[in-house]
Amino acid sequence: MEFGLTRTLYDTEHEIFRSSVRQFLEAEVLPHYAEWEEAGETPREIWLRAGEMGLLGTSIPEAYGGSEGGFLYDAIVIEELGRYGIAAPAWDMHAHIVSPIIVGFGSEDQKRDWLPSLVKGEKIISIGLTEPDGGSDLKTLRTTAKLDGNHYVVNGSKTFITNGIIGDVVLLAVKTAPELGAKGISLLLVDSHSDGFKKGRNLKKVGNKAQDTAELFFDDLRVPTTNMLGAENEGWRILWAGLARERMVVAIRSMAIAEAALDMTVEYTKQRKAFDQTIFEFQNTQFKLAEMATEIEVGRPFVDRCIAMVEDGTLSPETAAKAKLWTTELQGRVVDECVQLHGGYGYMWEFPITRLWADSRIHRIYAGTNEIMKYIIGRSL
């Protein structure tokens, strides 16, 4: 069911691609999703299939194996993952957040060495930012990288790393000049199979159960200087540029989740009966659904405009923060209300609305907490 105004962001070619994404998810992801939740990770085979389907290189240049379709194609993949309540495989982190950072800031050799295997799903990438004591405050990073000849020697740890268990590569944020604070951060492309690289626990989470989330430890890990992304101490500038895109990825998924939650709840309330009438026929239900439908319809054009700004390179960090703040708060209200309208079944794991509720709560935390979003917006006023 479609709610709200007709979208004008996508053309016929985009919608043909969307149909292929939906068919793929319905045929090859959804039937196995419960198994992956039990396992706590996704198998390598589904990453390779996603690579074959072109889902992992939608905006990556053709020279490096991608289809060079642009961010609109990224957005379609993200929307469909959200629409189906699929939190894993974490293709959005791999293909739509980290890989584009390599495209934007990597050397020609780095792009040719790393991107083709990422686009094919032969290698899985993560980003190593968060540390046990740091949270969203990147300037307090304690993981260090000290130059030793033609290598950096890395020591420290990271936590809450998406794709950390199954991943082959980490874009790792390190301190190369601790005395400079945030301005002393650098980024290294690190092979997770290297000596001195240790994967810790696959962390148990409330939601996103099929998505592995790791602790990582580095003990005298030697990384070639040629694996530095950008110049030494340029990590903060690179991350700042990448975070705007990451926040839009979260915003796009959150908007799609809100729409999906409303859709499934309208359908459920029209079928479920209580006191000799459907739940939908109660005035309270209609009022709640009307409020949610209105908020979603008001928010969708703003998100679509932000998607267009990512596509043409005009999205500011402040606008990305507004999009992330608005959509994740909206998603939170909508999904929680939809759980309530499902009654006791809204708390049963086999119901899609329950998964959405558990999986989507993290959106107000990662890519920078919503409190950080308010700080970014506030200081720009």
Backbone torsions as a table, in degrees:
resi	resn	phi	psi	omega
1	MET	NA	137.3	179.7
2	GLU	-105.3	135.3	177.7
3	PHE	-113.4	145.6	168.8
4	GLY	87.8	-167.4	-176.4
5	LEU	-70.5	154.9	175.6
6	THR	-67.9	131.2	-179.9
7	ARG	-78.9	143.8	-179.7
8	THR	-117.6	6.7	-174.5
9	LEU	-72.1	-34.5	-171.6
10	TYR	-110.1	148.4	176.4
11	ASP	-105.0	-171.3	-174.9
12	THR	-61.4	-41.5	180.0
13	GLU	-62.3	-38.4	177.7
14	HIS	-62.7	-42.9	-176.6
15	GLU	-71.5	-30.1	173.2
16	ILE	-63.5	-43.4	176.9
17	PHE	-62.6	-42.2	179.0
18	ARG	-58.3	-41.1	179.6
19	SER	-62.3	-39.9	179.5
20	SER	-67.8	-36.1	176.7
21	VAL	-63.5	-46.3	179.8
22	ARG	-60.3	-45.2	-179.8
23	GLN	-61.4	-41.0	179.4
24	PHE	-64.6	-46.2	-179.2
25	LEU	-63.5	-41.4	-179.1
26	GLU	-67.7	-34.9	-175.4
27	ALA	-86.8	-35.1	-168.0
28	GLU	-121.7	-9.3	-179.8
29	VAL	-112.4	-56.3	-174.7
30	LEU	-57.8	-40.2	-179.0
31	PRO	-62.8	-21.8	-175.1
32	HIS	-110.0	1.5	-169.5
33	TYR	-63.1	-41.1	179.9
34	ALA	-62.5	-36.6	177.5
35	GLU	-64.1	-41.6	-179.3
36	TRP	-66.6	-34.7	176.3
37	GLU	-63.2	-41.2	178.0
38	GLU	-64.6	-38.6	-178.4
39	ALA	-76.5	-23.9	-178.9
40	GLY	80.2	12.1	178.7
41	GLU	-165.4	168.2	179.9
42	THR	-107.6	146.7	-176.8
43	PRO	-74.9	154.7	179.6
44	ARG	-59.2	-32.8	-175.1
45	GLU	-60.7	-36.8	-177.4
46	ILE	-73.2	-27.3	173.9
47	TRP	-68.3	-42.2	178.5
48	LEU	-64.8	-38.5	177.5
49	ARG	-66.8	-39.0	176.8
50	ALA	-63.2	-37.7	176.0
51	GLY	-63.5	-42.7	177.9
52	GLU	-62.5	-34.4	-178.9
53	MET	-80.6	-7.4	178.6
54	GLY	82.3	18.7	-178.1
55	LEU	-82.1	-16.0	-173.1
56	LEU	-102.0	2.2	-179.2
57	GLY	-138.4	31.0	-172.6
58	THR	-60.6	-33.6	178.9
59	SER	-116.5	10.9	178.6
60	ILE	-83.4	136.3	-179.5
61	PRO	-55.9	148.6	-179.7
62	GLU	-60.1	-30.5	-179.0
63	ALA	-60.6	-21.4	-178.4
64	TYR	-114.9	18.7	173.5
65	GLY	100.0	-6.1	-178.8
66	GLY	-85.7	-179.8	179.6
67	SER	-99.0	-9.2	175.5
68	GLU	56.2	38.1	-178.1
69	GLY	-80.1	-20.2	-178.7
70	GLY	97.9	174.1	-172.7
71	PHE	-67.4	-24.0	178.5
72	LEU	-60.7	-35.9	178.1
73	TYR	-73.0	-36.5	171.9
74	ASP	-56.1	-48.2	-175.6
75	ALA	-60.6	-37.0	179.2
76	ILE	-63.3	-44.8	178.0
77	VAL	-60.5	-45.7	-178.7
78	ILE	-63.0	-43.1	179.5
79	GLU	-61.5	-42.1	-177.5
80	GLU	-71.1	-34.8	173.2
81	LEU	-61.4	-42.8	178.1
82	GLY	-67.0	-41.2	-177.8
83	ARG	-61.8	-36.0	179.8
84	TYR	-92.3	1.7	179.4
85	GLY	68.0	34.7	-177.1
86	ILE	-99.7	106.7	-179.9
87	ALA	-89.2	-14.5	-179.9
88	ALA	-147.3	149.5	3.3
89	PRO	-62.7	149.8	-177.9
90	ALA	-82.1	63.0	179.6
91	TRP	-68.0	-29.2	-179.4
92	ASP	-64.3	-43.6	177.1
93	MET	-62.5	-46.8	-175.7
94	HIS	-66.8	-54.4	-167.4
95	ALA	-95.7	-27.7	-170.9
96	HIS	-113.3	-4.7	177.3
97	ILE	-119.7	-57.9	-172.3
98	VAL	-80.4	-48.4	-178.8
99	SER	-56.2	-41.9	177.4
100	PRO	-63.6	-26.3	175.5
101	ILE	-65.6	-40.0	177.5
102	ILE	-65.2	-40.7	177.6
103	VAL	-59.2	-43.7	-174.1
104	GLY	-76.7	-30.1	-169.8
105	PHE	-129.1	-5.9	-179.5
106	GLY	-77.9	156.5	173.3
107	SER	-73.4	166.7	179.2
108	GLU	-60.4	-41.6	178.3
109	ASP	-62.9	-43.4	179.8
110	GLN	-62.4	-43.0	-179.5
111	LYS	-64.1	-40.5	179.9
112	ARG	-73.7	-30.2	-179.7
113	ASP	-76.0	-37.8	-168.9
114	TRP	-104.4	-42.0	-168.1
115	LEU	-65.9	-43.6	-178.4
116	PRO	-55.4	-41.5	-179.4
117	SER	-71.3	-30.1	176.3
118	LEU	-70.4	-41.3	179.6
119	VAL	-64.0	-36.6	-179.8
120	LYS	-79.3	-12.4	-175.2
121	GLY	80.2	8.9	178.6
122	GLU	-72.4	-30.0	172.7
123	LYS	-125.5	146.0	-178.5
124	ILE	-115.3	134.2	-174.7
125	ILE	-116.3	151.6	174.0
126	SER	-133.5	175.7	175.7
127	ILE	-125.8	130.1	-175.3
128	GLY	-104.8	93.7	179.4
129	LEU	-112.6	-59.2	-169.2
130	THR	-68.7	137.1	176.7
131	GLU	-118.8	160.0	-174.3
132	PRO	-52.5	-34.8	-176.3
133	ASP	-107.3	2.2	-169.5
134	GLY	-102.9	-35.8	-176.7
135	GLY	59.4	-132.0	-177.0
136	SER	-81.6	-3.7	-175.3
137	ASP	-90.4	91.0	-174.0
138	LEU	-70.9	-23.7	-177.3
139	LYS	-67.9	-14.8	-179.6
140	THR	-94.6	14.4	-180.0
141	LEU	-51.7	137.8	179.5
142	ARG	-111.2	-13.6	177.5
143	THR	-69.1	124.0	-173.7
144	THR	-111.1	154.6	174.2
145	ALA	-134.5	114.7	-178.1
146	LYS	-109.9	133.0	-177.1
147	LEU	-69.9	130.8	176.8
148	ASP	-140.3	94.9	-176.7
149	GLY	67.0	-123.8	179.9
150	ASN	-101.1	23.6	176.3
151	HIS	-133.0	156.6	165.9
152	TYR	-103.5	138.1	176.7
153	VAL	-102.0	117.5	-171.4
154	VAL	-106.5	134.0	174.8
155	ASN	-137.4	138.7	178.8
156	GLY	146.2	-159.4	-178.1
157	SER	-155.8	160.1	175.6
158	LYS	-134.7	161.1	177.0
159	THR	-144.5	165.4	-178.2
160	PHE	58.9	41.0	-174.8
161	ILE	-93.8	108.8	176.6
162	THR	-65.6	133.7	-175.2
163	ASN	70.7	13.2	-176.9
164	GLY	-68.2	-32.2	-179.1
165	ILE	-78.7	-49.3	-175.3
166	ILE	-87.3	-7.4	-172.4
167	GLY	-74.7	155.0	177.7
168	ASP	-107.5	-22.0	-174.6
169	VAL	-137.5	141.9	174.6
170	VAL	-127.0	129.2	168.2
171	LEU	-85.0	102.1	-166.1
172	LEU	-102.1	126.7	175.2
173	ALA	-88.0	125.4	-176.5
174	VAL	-134.1	160.8	174.0
175	LYS	-95.4	116.1	174.8
176	THR	-101.1	-15.8	176.1
177	ALA	-143.2	79.0	-174.5
178	PRO	-54.8	-30.9	-177.4
179	GLU	-68.4	-14.6	-178.7
180	LEU	-93.8	1.1	-179.6
181	GLY	63.1	-131.5	-178.5
182	ALA	-61.6	-28.8	-178.6
183	LYS	-77.9	-2.0	178.4
184	GLY	-105.4	20.1	-179.5
185	ILE	-92.5	138.6	173.9
186	SER	-128.0	164.9	-179.2
187	LEU	-120.9	132.8	179.7
188	LEU	-124.0	136.3	170.3
189	LEU	-86.1	115.7	-170.5
190	VAL	-119.0	129.3	173.9
191	ASP	-76.3	120.9	-175.4
192	SER	-71.2	-9.2	179.3
193	HIS	-93.7	7.4	-177.7
194	SER	-75.0	153.1	172.4
195	ASP	-62.0	138.0	-179.0
196	GLY	91.0	-3.1	177.3
197	PHE	-105.3	119.9	-178.5
198	LYS	-125.7	132.3	174.7
199	LYS	-93.3	129.4	179.6
200	GLY	-91.2	-138.9	-176.3
201	ARG	-71.2	150.7	163.1
202	ASN	-85.9	104.1	-168.2
203	LEU	-67.7	139.5	178.8
204	LYS	-85.8	127.1	-174.7
205	LYS	-121.3	163.8	175.7
206	VAL	-66.2	-42.3	-179.9
207	GLY	-131.6	-165.4	-178.7
208	ASN	49.0	43.7	-170.3
209	LYS	-68.4	-26.3	179.7
210	ALA	-85.8	-4.2	-178.6
211	GLN	-100.9	116.4	-178.5
212	ASP	-71.5	141.9	-178.3
213	THR	-137.3	120.0	-164.6
214	ALA	-117.2	159.6	160.3
215	GLU	-96.4	139.5	178.1
216	LEU	-126.9	142.2	-178.2
217	PHE	-130.5	142.1	-177.7
218	PHE	-128.9	121.1	-177.0
219	ASP	-126.8	100.2	-176.8
220	ASP	51.5	43.5	177.9
221	LEU	-74.4	124.2	-178.4
222	ARG	-98.4	122.8	-177.7
223	VAL	-122.4	126.1	179.7
224	PRO	-57.6	143.3	178.9
225	THR	-61.6	-24.9	178.3
226	THR	-68.3	-11.0	179.3
227	ASN	-90.7	4.5	177.2
228	MET	-77.5	128.7	178.1
229	LEU	-86.7	118.5	-173.6
230	GLY	74.4	-163.3	-179.6
231	ALA	-92.1	165.2	176.4
232	GLU	-59.5	137.1	178.4
233	ASN	69.1	16.6	174.9
234	GLU	-99.6	6.6	-174.7
235	GLY	-60.4	-39.6	-177.9
236	TRP	-62.3	-43.5	-179.8
237	ARG	-63.1	-42.6	179.8
238	ILE	-65.9	-44.8	179.9
239	LEU	-63.9	-39.4	-179.4
240	TRP	-60.2	-41.9	177.5
241	ALA	-66.2	-41.9	-178.6
242	GLY	-71.0	-29.7	-177.4
243	LEU	-66.8	-32.6	177.7
244	ALA	-61.7	-42.6	177.8
245	ARG	-66.9	-42.7	179.4
246	GLU	-59.8	-40.8	-179.9
247	ARG	-67.0	-31.6	175.3
248	MET	-71.5	-35.0	175.3
249	VAL	-59.1	-44.4	177.8
250	VAL	-64.2	-42.1	-179.0
251	ALA	-63.7	-42.9	-179.9
252	ILE	-63.4	-46.2	179.0
253	ARG	-63.5	-42.1	-177.8
254	SER	-63.9	-40.5	179.1
255	MET	-64.3	-42.9	179.3
256	ALA	-64.7	-37.7	178.6
257	ILE	-65.3	-42.1	178.5
258	ALA	-60.8	-43.7	178.9
259	GLU	-64.5	-42.4	-180.0
260	ALA	-65.3	-41.3	179.7
261	ALA	-61.3	-44.2	178.6
262	LEU	-63.9	-44.7	-179.8
263	ASP	-56.2	-52.4	-176.9
264	MET	-68.5	-27.0	-179.2
265	THR	-77.6	-37.0	172.8
266	VAL	-58.9	-46.8	179.6
267	GLU	-62.3	-45.0	-178.2
268	TYR	-63.7	-46.4	-176.0
269	THR	-68.1	-23.3	177.4
270	LYS	-79.4	-16.3	-179.5
271	GLN	-101.6	-35.1	-174.9
272	ARG	-79.8	133.3	-178.4
273	LYS	-113.3	148.9	173.8
274	ALA	-153.9	136.8	179.9
275	PHE	54.0	45.0	173.1
276	ASP	66.6	20.6	173.0
277	GLN	-151.6	164.0	178.3
278	THR	-71.5	155.7	176.2
279	ILE	-59.4	-33.1	-179.0
280	PHE	-63.1	-30.9	-175.0
281	GLU	-74.5	-14.1	176.3
282	PHE	-70.5	137.6	-178.5
283	GLN	-60.6	-37.9	179.6
284	ASN	-59.8	-41.5	179.4
285	THR	-62.4	-46.8	-178.7
286	GLN	-64.2	-37.5	178.0
287	PHE	-64.7	-44.4	179.6
288	LYS	-62.9	-46.1	179.9
289	LEU	-64.6	-37.0	179.2
290	ALA	-65.0	-41.1	178.7
291	GLU	-62.5	-45.2	-178.8
292	MET	-66.6	-43.5	179.7
293	ALA	-60.1	-38.7	-179.8
294	THR	-67.4	-45.8	179.4
295	GLU	-61.6	-40.1	179.4
296	ILE	-66.1	-43.8	-179.4
297	GLU	-64.8	-35.2	177.9
298	VAL	-69.8	-38.3	-175.6
299	GLY	-78.0	-30.6	-173.9
300	ARG	-59.2	-46.2	-179.7
301	PRO	-61.2	-33.9	178.0
302	PHE	-65.4	-44.5	179.7
303	VAL	-64.3	-42.4	178.5
304	ASP	-61.8	-38.2	177.2
305	ARG	-64.7	-38.3	178.0
306	CYS	-66.5	-38.6	176.1
307	ILE	-59.4	-43.9	179.0
308	ALA	-63.0	-34.9	179.5
309	MET	-71.3	-33.9	173.1
310	VAL	-62.9	-43.3	-179.1
311	GLU	-59.3	-41.4	-177.1
312	ASP	-97.7	5.0	173.2
313	GLY	78.7	21.4	-177.2
314	THR	-109.9	2.9	-178.5
315	LEU	-71.5	126.1	178.3
316	SER	-89.2	156.9	175.8
317	PRO	-57.8	-34.5	-178.9
318	GLU	-68.8	-41.1	178.8
319	THR	-68.3	-37.9	175.7
320	ALA	-61.7	-39.7	178.1
321	ALA	-64.0	-40.5	177.7
322	LYS	-63.2	-42.4	179.9
323	ALA	-64.0	-44.0	-180.0
324	LYS	-65.1	-44.0	180.0
325	LEU	-62.0	-50.8	-174.6
326	TRP	-64.7	-48.8	-174.0
327	THR	-69.5	-37.4	-178.9
328	THR	-72.3	-34.8	175.2
329	GLU	-69.2	-41.5	176.3
330	LEU	-61.1	-48.4	178.2
331	GLN	-55.3	-43.7	-179.7
332	GLY	-60.4	-45.1	179.0
333	ARG	-64.9	-45.7	-176.0
334	VAL	-65.4	-49.9	-176.3
335	VAL	-64.2	-41.1	179.1
336	ASP	-62.6	-42.7	179.4
337	GLU	-66.2	-36.3	179.3
338	CYS	-68.1	-37.2	173.6
339	VAL	-58.9	-44.6	179.8
340	GLN	-59.9	-41.6	-178.4
341	LEU	-72.2	-17.8	173.5
342	HIS	-81.6	-10.2	-178.7
343	GLY	64.4	-144.8	-177.5
344	GLY	-60.6	-31.0	178.9
345	TYR	-67.5	-21.2	177.1
346	GLY	-68.9	-9.2	179.1
347	TYR	-108.1	6.7	-179.5
348	MET	-96.8	130.4	-171.4
349	TRP	-62.1	-29.0	-177.1
350	GLU	-73.1	-11.5	177.9
351	PHE	-86.9	130.2	-178.0
352	PRO	-54.6	-33.9	-178.0
353	ILE	-64.4	-31.3	179.7
354	THR	-68.1	-42.7	176.5
355	ARG	-61.5	-44.2	179.3
356	LEU	-58.5	-42.5	-178.6
357	TRP	-62.4	-45.9	-178.5
358	ALA	-72.1	-42.3	-175.3
359	ASP	-72.1	-34.2	-171.2
360	SER	-84.1	-13.4	-176.7
361	ARG	-60.5	-31.4	-177.2
362	ILE	-67.0	-18.5	-175.2
363	HIS	-63.7	-25.2	176.9
364	ARG	-81.2	-2.0	-177.8
365	ILE	-112.1	-51.4	-172.8
366	TYR	-84.7	169.8	-168.9
367	ALA	65.1	25.0	-174.8
368	GLY	96.5	125.0	-179.3
369	THR	-61.0	159.7	179.0
370	ASN	-64.8	-23.8	173.6
371	GLU	-65.7	-38.1	175.2
372	ILE	-65.9	-38.2	177.3
373	MET	-59.5	-42.8	179.3
374	LYS	-63.7	-36.1	178.8
375	TYR	-66.1	-44.2	179.7
376	ILE	-62.7	-44.3	-179.9
377	ILE	-67.2	-44.5	-175.5
378	GLY	-62.6	-41.0	-177.0
379	ARG	-73.9	-11.6	178.5
380	SER	-89.5	-7.8	-174.2
381	LEU	-78.2	NA	NA
